[in-house]
Amino acid sequence: MAIHSKYLSAVLIAAALSCSAAGTGCAEHHFYRVYDPYYTDYHRWDNDEIVYYRQWSNETHRDADRDFRRLRPEEQKEYWTWRHNHGDRDHDHGRNGRDKDHRDKDNR
């Protein structure tokens, strides 16, 4: 019985460690850039932008889990209009298609 207990303990520890490692990978900040053709600038679609998108979705009674890229063009335009009137977020403002992170590195 002791052998089974040691084996079970080892399996549980391995499972816990692998779950922990998997969770760390999910915590990384992945983003993509979205071009706003109505204001001719770029937005970093990251965790911060998702907060704004969810707020807009709630205020306009839309599904916050729906991927922004799958919205109809009129809905995307409505979001960008709302977005530019709510909070000052890092935008590229059409600067050669480069986002804020690249500008910061260039200014060092």
C-alpha positions, 0 to 999 in steps of 0.5 A: 500500500505504501508504494501506491501512496508514494506513486499517487503523491508523485502524480499529484505533485507533478500535476500541481506543478504542471498546472502552475507552469501552465498558469504562468504562461497564460499570465503573459501579456499577449496583444495584437494591434488593431487599426482604427480607420475612422481615427486613423490610428492603431490600438494595442488590443491587450488586457487594458483595451479589453476592459474598455471593450467590456465596458462599452459592451455592457453600456450598449447591451452587447455580448462582451465575449464576442471577438471585436474583429467579428463585429460588423463595421458599423459596430466597430465604428461605434466602438471606436467613437465611444473609445475615443471619448472614454479615457486616454489610451496609448494610440499610435495616431498613424505614426508609421504603424508603430506602437508606443512600445517601439516609440519608447525604445527608439527614444532611449 
